[in-house]
Amino acid sequence: MSAVSPRLAEIVQALPLRAGLRVLEIGCGPGVAARAVAERVGPSGFVLGIDRSAKAIAQAIAGSRDAIASGRLAFRQVAIEDFVLESGENCYDLAFAVRVGALDGRHPEAGLRAIGRLRAALVRGGQLFIDGGDPLREFALERQAPARR
């Protein structure tokens, strides 16, 4: 299992996490932040990490076997602009993304699709946080399109 870098630790600490939340990490890479978030939301919470890269998902699964076995953590290979809830899957309370081009303005067309997918995947009033603030900024899903850099 990889150690949490100071930057990721700061991001996880900045998230308004509490026990029992359902959290979606967009662009989870090898799963380091997802594992840290799973610890913070406790045994009654759940974290799904998604990434477009099969290699990243394989690494995340390999480094997370205990948390996956406990039912608190799962991973799925999918890009956010293609993400849909599976049959019977509950919506998420909070989502966060670090260096995800569809959400930070680098890929605006994908960003528009991603925002639609997130609106459908989050509970009413659900929160989306993106890196680029100090260390995060909340993205108002109801009022705006993805930021442009």
C-alpha positions, 0 to 999 in steps of 0.5 A: 500500500502506498503512503499518502503524499503530503498533497493528497493528505491535505486534500483528503483532510480538506474534504467535509467527510464524516462517518457513513458518507458515500464518496465517489473519487474521480480519477483515483489512480492507484487508490491512495486517496480512496483508501484514506477517505475510506478510513475517514468515512468508517465502516458505515461509509463507502468509497468508489474510486473510478479511473479511465485507466485499466492499469490504475484500477488494477493497482488500486485493487491490488493495494486495497484488498482488505478494504475491498473485502470489508465492503467499504471500498470498490473500484471501477474502470470508467471515465467520468463522462461515461459514468452511470450508476449500476442497477441498485447502486445508491447515489453518492453524497460527495465526489472529488477529483484531483487532476481530472481534465474533464473537470478542471477545464482542460477538456471542456466537451468531456466536462459538459458530459461529466457534469451531467453524469455527476448530477445523476450520480450525486444525491440532491445537494451532493457536493463536488470538490476539485483540486485547484483551490487551497487545496480544493474548491467546491464546484457548484453542480447546479449553476455552472459548467466546468472551469476553463483555464 
